[in-house]
Amino acid sequence: MIVTWMLLIAMLVALVNGAWNGDNLNRCADVQSSSPVVPLGSPVNATCVVDKGCPLFLGQAVQLEWLLDSEVIPGSTEFNKNETKSTVAISSFNHTKAVLTCYIKNFDQIVGGVQIHAGYPPEVPQNLSCQANLTRPISLTCSWDPGELQTYLHTSYSLHSKTRESNYTYEAPAGVHRYTIPRSDLSLFSDMNIYVKAVNELGQAISTAITLEPVSSAKLDPPKIEWITVCKKPGCLQLKWILIQNSWIHIRSLNLEVLVKAADSSNLPIKQIDCNKTKNCDVVTLRSLLHGTQYWVQIRVRVKKGPWSEWSSSQTGVTLESAPTGRFDTLANVSWYRKPTQLNISLFWKPSKQFNANGQNISYIISRSHKPQLGILCSTSWKYCTFPLSSRVKKVYLTAVNRAGKSPPTVIHIYPPQDQTTIQDVTAVPLDNQSFLVHWTHLVSTDLTGFVVEWRPMLKENLSHVHFEKVDKNQTKLILAGNFEPYKPYRISVYPRYKHGIGLSHSVMAYLRQKAPSTVPEIKIKNTWMSSVELTWEKIPLDQQNGFIQHYTIFYWGEKEALKVQTADSKTTEIILKNLKPESLYTAFMMLGTFGGSLNGSTITFKTDHFDMMITGSGVGVLLIIIIAFLAFFSIQKRIKVRLWPDVPDPANSSIKRWPPESTQYTRGSWNNDEPNPKYLSHLSFLDLTTKLSKEEDDLWFNSTEDTSDLGESLCGSPLIPEYTASNSSSVPYATVIFSAPCNSPAPEEPPAYLRSESTQPLLEREESFSPQCYQNVVSGVKSEQCFFGQFQDYIPETVDDPAIAWDDFPFLSALSMYDNESD
């Protein structure tokens, strides 16, 4: 099929080139179209006539068809004696270029054809302009816009100029839409009429003609400002300028523009000067300028209504100074320095719309008096100041000073710090690449007079970067515009203003734009266990965060384990990875991200322990705690028992020693005493009876069930505790010794009787079981009737000679012996 089409194309080319005119053969067919060039989309008609006498067919019948390039198009065929005629009608020709051929189907032969072009007529050329070049060589260059419509046909452009003397036509090169007229065809100071003509096979178009003077169309070189000087009056500057390259041009044919720019980057309206109406146009006077202000001045020129030259290089000048005028907008942050007598003031200010510095080197004075030289608190060239102030001072004064004078003082009222606030919530979002939209909500308050919005860069500590704006109390949002830097944090605060001061602020941090952090913290291994590991890191500095840190993401995996992910809150600096395999090697890295992007850190490796040191250490620790608690329990129990239940001595195992009068019932014996368990009596009383009791009285005494705890009150006084009386002691006597003779009488022949107290206080934990037996309390030879400290259980002592009594072995008898000795 491809070969067939190639043959068809070759035959068509031969046909178009006249091959069918044949030197040896007569023309067999003739193809005619309505037009070889037609508007795109218009109808096209064509005819094909085949002569029956054509030697190629020898009078045979032919079947004619039409081909538009390779597309078959239906046509109508008519037959007569001498020829066969076929016609075709194309309702809309949508090809910019195509070949229409006549084809004999039964002989597979192309016998004729025609090439048809389609397009659009040219558009009228637009924006014709000409500009003269007055430098060598002098010329005039004109340019135009051919239009946006593509014609699809070859279109030629020609430039035509007419003067009083002659007419000129210039053909522009193909595809070029400008032409330069040489100096020989120009009349610099005469008007020329110029237009452009566009022509193609479908028509022509002529542009609107322009009339110009070539010299007026010239773009001059930038002028030069020779000097700028100060006028004798404030607010005035004067300058002189010249043309360098085109000095031959008369200055009165020129127009002038002056651009004046102040030091604060604000442009003043451009001043236009028509030199034809101005005397001494080369010297320009600028008036109504600010006093004591530096200005940058530039100028440009043109000839009549021609194009403007480029701006000249800038020159600076400073107007004469005068005293500052206007007042300041202020913000006073007040806090206690030494409450309630001393305040700490941080004062910020900025010029109001009515303020004019009127000078270059301006300074500020804050004083207690409206006269700046009295009571100066601060003098600075910055627009802020921090100083202490007595709480008795209710207002201060701010004055601007330059070399020419001082401004009227701005009164600043000082109020004590307010502990209240009505601000509930503050949000700050980027509005575009240069501003924030701040919105806040607040409670209703009758004292509220407005709000103060303050913002500062958090990476710059100098207070000169603090900015503020005051708004009305009905306003709840504000657009902050300024030189905000992307990826840098800003603190934005909203203060409520009350009738008597400024309340507590509500602050938020904001970023104009965010991106990935500049660095990622280094992960450190803090603890490792059998199935977990604790990782820690340090927070990156604020200047490297580049946005709000969302969270810390830890990626980790084992040698034969899938990747796992665990996240930690942005406020924490440690994490524990759990469910790890014992004695296994793991790899981990951290990803740190903001709302503007994320960054991956370096990887680390760690290995879990073979056994869990945490569990082992915890078990040993718990065991030690149990042992210590067990020992402490018995130690404390013994101390508590001694405190709650005093250790009452056992008469059976006691020895009476001499003790000082200041001894009390809580005195404890020394553990280093030679005795195995020395005991000290808390109370011992002696009772003297002048006469021997009768049997009835004796029985009554021993059988009485009344409380005998106070029987120990001595009638004669105790030599052991002279100051003792029963009424001033809370101790309970456990025995009473009864003498049958007066205190000072000779020792009786019969031994004294012992009475045990009826006190309910137990001597030991189990009184009966530890009550001494009779044989434990007496030495050999003691009568059974004298056994009062235990039940008599048929004790039969041996009959031996009366030995000396061992008083040290029996405390009460020892005490009695001491008593007898002292009585003697």
Sequence and secondary structure as in RCSB ss.txt:
>XXXX:A:sequence
MIVTWMLLIAMLVALVNGAWNGDNLNRCADVQSSSPVVPLGSPVNATCVVDKGCPLFLGQAVQLEWLLDSEVIPG
STEFNKNETKSTVAISSFNHTKAVLTCYIKNFDQIVGGVQIHAGYPPEVPQNLSCQANLTRPISLTCSWDPGELQ
TYLHTSYSLHSKTRESNYTYEAPAGVHRYTIPRSDLSLFSDMNIYVKAVNELGQAISTAITLEPVSSAKLDPPKI
EWITVCKKPGCLQLKWILIQNSWIHIRSLNLEVLVKAADSSNLPIKQIDCNKTKNCDVVTLRSLLHGTQYWVQIR
VRVKKGPWSEWSSSQTGVTLESAPTGRFDTLANVSWYRKPTQLNISLFWKPSKQFNANGQNISYIISRSHKPQLG
ILCSTSWKYCTFPLSSRVKKVYLTAVNRAGKSPPTVIHIYPPQDQTTIQDVTAVPLDNQSFLVHWTHLVSTDLTG
FVVEWRPMLKENLSHVHFEKVDKNQTKLILAGNFEPYKPYRISVYPRYKHGIGLSHSVMAYLRQKAPSTVPEIKI
KNTWMSSVELTWEKIPLDQQNGFIQHYTIFYWGEKEALKVQTADSKTTEIILKNLKPESLYTAFMMLGTFGGSLN
GSTITFKTDHFDMMITGSGVGVLLIIIIAFLAFFSIQKRIKVRLWPDVPDPANSSIKRWPPESTQYTRGSWNNDE
PNPKYLSHLSFLDLTTKLSKEEDDLWFNSTEDTSDLGESLCGSPLIPEYTASNSSSVPYATVIFSAPCNSPAPEE
PPAYLRSESTQPLLEREESFSPQCYQNVVSGVKSEQCFFGQFQDYIPETVDDPAIAWDDFPFLSALSMYDNESD
>XXXX:A:secstr
 HHHHHHHHHHHHHHHTTGGG SSS   EEEEES SEEETT  EEEEEEEETT TTTTT    EEEEETTEEE  
EEEE SSEEEEEEEES    SEEEEEEEETTTTEEEEEEEEEEE      EEEEEEEE SSS EEEEEEE  S  
 SS  EEEEEEE SS EEEEE  TT  EEEEEGGG  TTS EEEEEEEEETTEEEE   EEE GGGG      EE
EEEEE SSTT EEEEEE STTTTS GGGEEEEEEEEETTS B   EEEEGGGSTTTTEEEE S  TT EEEEEEE
EEETTS        EEEE      BS EEEEEEEEEEETTTEEEEEEEEEE TT B  SSS EEEEESSSSTTSS
EEEEESSSEEEEEEETT  EEEEEEEETTEE   EEEE         EEEEEEEE SSSEEEEEEEE   TTEEE
EEEEEEETT   GGG EEEEEETT  EEEEES   TT EEEEEEEEEETTEE   EEEEEESS    S     EE
EEE SS EEEE     GGGT S   EEEEEEEETTS  EEEEEETT  EEEE S  TT EEEEEEEEEETTEEEE
   EEEE  SS HHHHHHHHHHHHHHHHHHHHHHHHHHHHHHHHS     GGG       TT  TT    TTSSS
SS    S  EEEE SS   HHHHHHHHH  S  TTTT  SS  SSSTT  GGG     SEEEEESS TTS   SS
  EEEE   SS SSSSTTTTS  HHHHS TT  GGG  SS   S            GGG HHHHHHHHHHHHH 
